[in-house]
Amino acid sequence: MDDFEAGETLPPPALKPAAPCGALPFLIRRDGTWLYRGSPIRRKPMVCLFASTLRRDAQGGYRLQTPVEQGTIEVEDAPFVATELEWHGCGRAQVLSFRTNVDEVICAGPDHPIRCAWDVPCDGCGTGPVPYLHVRDGDGPWPIEARIARAVYYELAALAVAGHHQGVPCLGVWSLNVFFPLSTMPDDGCA
């Protein structure tokens, strides 16, 4: 303390990296259900707590990480599901706000893009393209996403307008001045 003058504060202590615990007995199903040792976690506040510690590594794997420890978990598709949509405005000024199954509200835009395999031909897309919403960045190139529920996707489809993406005509939605393609323009063979 002799090296510090009056009014100065000590620097924070160096934090130790979280200790690895290996694989944890968690599974997040495609429908957003969190399982612990094969049983659903029924208390939503507990799921929200675990969700707040979720990270994604540079290879695309998922882990729960606290300041003290971390362990890998299994995720069938995306760890979250966008279950509700609210919008206001229209055209480029439209704002699309999604609520996830862990009550996180996210506005689609430049920091939270909607990703969709929009250019899949109709005969190869089964029930249609699966859209995802960027929730937060991961530790590498892979973001943590929410799968947009089918009912919410239908709401997006009702808001879709004609546009172009990478020179291809498509249907998509605007949010915060960004156009997000959802599907190719239907033609006579794919209506």
C-alpha positions in Angstrom: 0.0 0.0 0.0 3.0 2.3 0.4 3.2 2.7 -3.4 -0.3 4.2 -3.6 -1.3 7.7 -2.9 -4.3 8.7 -0.9 -7.5 8.3 -2.9 -6.2 5.6 -5.2 -7.7 2.2 -5.3 -6.0 -1.1 -5.6 -6.3 -2.9 -8.9 -8.7 -5.8 -9.0 -7.1 -9.2 -8.2 -6.3 -11.3 -11.2 -9.1 -13.7 -11.9 -8.3 -17.4 -12.3 -9.8 -19.1 -15.3 -12.9 -21.2 -14.7 -11.9 -24.7 -13.8 -13.0 -27.3 -16.5 -15.4 -29.9 -15.2 -15.8 -31.9 -18.4 -19.2 -32.9 -19.7 -22.1 -31.9 -17.6 -25.4 -33.9 -17.7 -27.4 -31.2 -19.5 -29.2 -31.5 -22.8 -31.2 -28.7 -24.5 -33.8 -30.2 -26.8 -34.7 -28.8 -30.2 -38.0 -27.5 -28.6 -36.1 -25.5 -26.0 -36.6 -27.9 -23.1 -33.6 -28.1 -20.7 -32.9 -31.6 -19.3 -30.7 -32.4 -16.3 -29.8 -36.1 -16.1 -32.6 -36.9 -18.5 -35.4 -35.0 -16.6 -36.9 -31.7 -17.6 -36.0 -28.7 -15.5 -39.5 -27.4 -14.7 -38.5 -24.3 -12.8 -38.2 -21.5 -15.3 -36.1 -19.3 -13.1 -33.6 -22.1 -12.9 -33.5 -22.5 -16.7 -33.1 -18.7 -17.0 -30.1 -18.9 -14.6 -28.4 -21.7 -16.5 -29.2 -19.9 -19.8 -27.3 -16.8 -18.5 -24.2 -18.8 -18.1 -24.3 -20.4 -21.6 -21.3 -19.8 -23.8 -20.3 -21.1 -27.3 -16.7 -22.0 -28.0 -14.7 -21.3 -31.2 -15.5 -24.8 -32.5 -19.3 -24.4 -32.1 -19.7 -26.4 -28.9 -21.7 -25.2 -25.9 -20.8 -24.9 -22.3 -22.1 -23.6 -19.0 -19.5 -21.2 -17.4 -19.5 -19.5 -14.1 -16.6 -17.6 -12.7 -15.5 -20.7 -10.8 -16.1 -23.7 -13.2 -17.2 -24.6 -16.7 -18.4 -27.8 -18.4 -19.7 -28.8 -21.8 -23.3 -29.5 -22.5 -25.2 -31.0 -25.4 -27.6 -28.9 -27.6 -29.8 -30.6 -30.2 -30.2 -27.6 -32.4 -30.2 -24.0 -31.0 -30.3 -23.5 -27.2 -33.2 -21.0 -27.3 -36.5 -20.7 -29.1 -38.0 -17.4 -30.2 -41.6 -17.9 -29.1 -43.2 -14.5 -29.6 -43.0 -11.6 -32.1 -44.1 -8.0 -31.7 -43.5 -5.4 -34.4 -44.2 -1.8 -35.0 -43.5 0.5 -37.9 -43.3 -0.5 -41.5 -40.8 -0.8 -44.4 -37.2 -0.1 -43.5 -38.2 1.5 -40.2 -40.1 -1.6 -39.0 -38.8 -3.1 -35.7 -39.2 -6.8 -35.0 -38.9 -7.8 -31.4 -38.7 -11.4 -30.3 -39.2 -13.0 -26.9 -37.3 -16.2 -26.2 -38.3 -19.1 -24.1 -36.1 -17.7 -21.3 -37.9 -14.3 -21.5 -35.0 -12.5 -23.3 -36.3 -9.8 -25.7 -34.2 -9.2 -28.8 -34.8 -6.8 -31.6 -33.6 -8.1 -35.0 -31.2 -5.8 -36.7 -27.5 -5.4 -37.5 -26.4 -6.8 -34.1 -29.0 -9.5 -34.0 -29.6 -10.8 -37.6 -32.2 -13.3 -38.7 -30.5 -16.2 -40.4 -32.5 -18.5 -42.7 -31.6 -21.0 -45.4 -33.7 -18.8 -47.7 -32.2 -20.0 -51.0 -33.2 -23.7 -50.5 -35.3 -24.8 -53.5 -39.0 -25.5 -52.5 -38.8 -29.2 -53.5 -35.9 -29.7 -51.0 -37.0 -27.7 -48.1 -39.6 -30.1 -46.5 -41.6 -27.9 -44.1 -39.8 -24.8 -45.2 -36.5 -23.1 -44.2 -35.7 -22.9 -40.5 -35.0 -19.4 -39.4 -32.7 -18.5 -36.4 -32.2 -15.2 -34.5 -28.8 -14.2 -33.3 -29.1 -13.8 -29.5 -25.5 -13.1 -28.5 -21.9 -13.6 -29.8 -20.0 -16.8 -29.0 -16.3 -16.9 -28.2 -15.5 -17.5 -31.9 -17.4 -17.3 -35.2 -20.4 -19.2 -34.0 -23.2 -17.2 -32.3 -25.6 -18.3 -29.7 -29.0 -18.4 -31.5 -32.7 -18.9 -31.0 -34.6 -21.1 -33.4 -37.7 -19.1 -34.5 -40.8 -21.2 -33.7 -42.9 -22.2 -36.6 -45.9 -20.1 -35.5 -43.6 -17.0 -35.2 -42.1 -17.8 -38.6 -45.7 -17.7 -40.0 -46.1 -14.3 -38.5 -42.8 -13.2 -40.2 -44.1 -14.6 -43.5 -47.2 -12.4 -43.2 -44.9 -9.4 -42.9 -42.7 -10.4 -45.8 -42.2 -8.1 -48.7 -40.4 -8.6 -52.0 -36.8 -7.7 -52.1 -33.4 -8.8 -53.4 -30.5 -10.4 -51.6 -27.2 -10.9 -53.4 -29.0 -10.2 -56.6 -31.6 -12.9 -56.1 -35.3 -12.0 -55.9 -36.7 -13.1 -52.5 -39.2 -12.5 -49.8 -38.0 -11.1 -46.6 -38.6 -8.8 -43.7 -37.2 -5.4 -42.6 -36.0 -4.6 -39.1 -33.9 -1.7 -38.0 -33.1 -0.8 -41.6 -31.8 -4.3 -42.4 -33.5 -6.7 -44.9 -33.5 -10.3 -43.9 -34.3 -12.8 -46.7 -36.7 -15.6 -45.7 -37.4 -17.5 -48.9 -36.9 -17.3 -52.7 -39.6 -15.8 -54.7 -42.2 -18.4 -55.5 -42.6 -19.4 -59.1 -45.2 -21.4 -60.9 -43.7 -24.7 -59.9 -43.4 -23.9 -56.2 -46.5 -22.0 -55.2 
